[in-house]
Amino acid sequence: MYSIDQYSSTGFASPIRVMKESISEELADRVQNLRKTNPILAERALGTNCHLLFPWLHEISHMSEILDEVEKVIGPNILLWSSSFFIKDPGSKSFVSWHQDSTYWGLKPLEIVTAWLAFTPSKTSNGCMQVIPGSHLRGQSEHKDTFDDDNLLSRGQKIEIDISDEKVVDLLLEPGEMSLHHVRIFHGSNSNVSSSVRIGFTMRYIPPHTSQEGGRTFAELVRGEDNYSNFDTPRPPAIEMGEEEWATQQESLKRLNSITFNGSTQESKIIGHQPYE
Ligand SMILES: O=C(O)CCC(=O)C(=O)O
């Protein structure tokens, strides 16, 4: 158990229960049903800012159980900047290289926290997230873009790091539990060598005084007040994947991509899929 009281020194907190296991299992079923019935649509829809396409994901991002914990880290005024899924099928080679989220996001100051919510068990064998405690205090490391097809990150960006020299912590989560991590912590994950899927839903929260370099992006006030108006407010989804919902989500991606792919030699591997991570 890594407590939220130690967040400032460790850069993460885990596990934190935010919903009943039975509810997260229902959520996992919804995701899997969509993936089964329409895999191409699911690939597109379950990527970045999917909370703008699905009212039930939008609702999750506003849950008081999640925001109460986020508030302990960034204070009472909270904006939701983005969301996305990280899904690894049984036996898939998908992995996430060691990286810092701060690398391409263009957000300042670095009071940005990610809530990673487990819809399924997340364990060592199915490629749970891993962190290096305290690494958020090391400053910004140089990243190299690899564009590796199996890397779930948009640019396949990675820090050259010898993990054998490091203390690595596996963030083991049961369905309905979440972890929180700092935007600068070194983190990554291995591929899924088990026979069960791993589904994580991430929500990125910022305080309203955060500013976005390189353009205006969307962020929605989910708690407290915004006296800065540094972000545009997206239209919340009224129905699942309606025309207006797609238009809002696509606009949010266009804005994010123009910032996070700045200086990149390639476009996002799959439009709508983790374009900015
Ligand atoms: O789900 C993973 O394995 C990695 C997630 C990640 O990099 C993040 O949430 O910032």
The ligand as a Gaussian input file, in Angstrom:
#p B3LYP/6-31G(d) Opt

LIG

0 1
 O       -1.332000       1.502000     -18.815000
 C       -0.124000       1.513000     -18.942000
 O        0.520000       0.496000     -18.991000
 C        0.628000       2.824000     -19.018000
 C       -0.236000       3.988000     -18.716000
 C        0.458000       5.294000     -18.809000
 O        1.535000       5.422000     -19.350000
 C       -0.188000       6.450000     -18.207000
 O       -1.315000       6.331000     -17.726000
 O        0.410000       7.544000     -18.207000

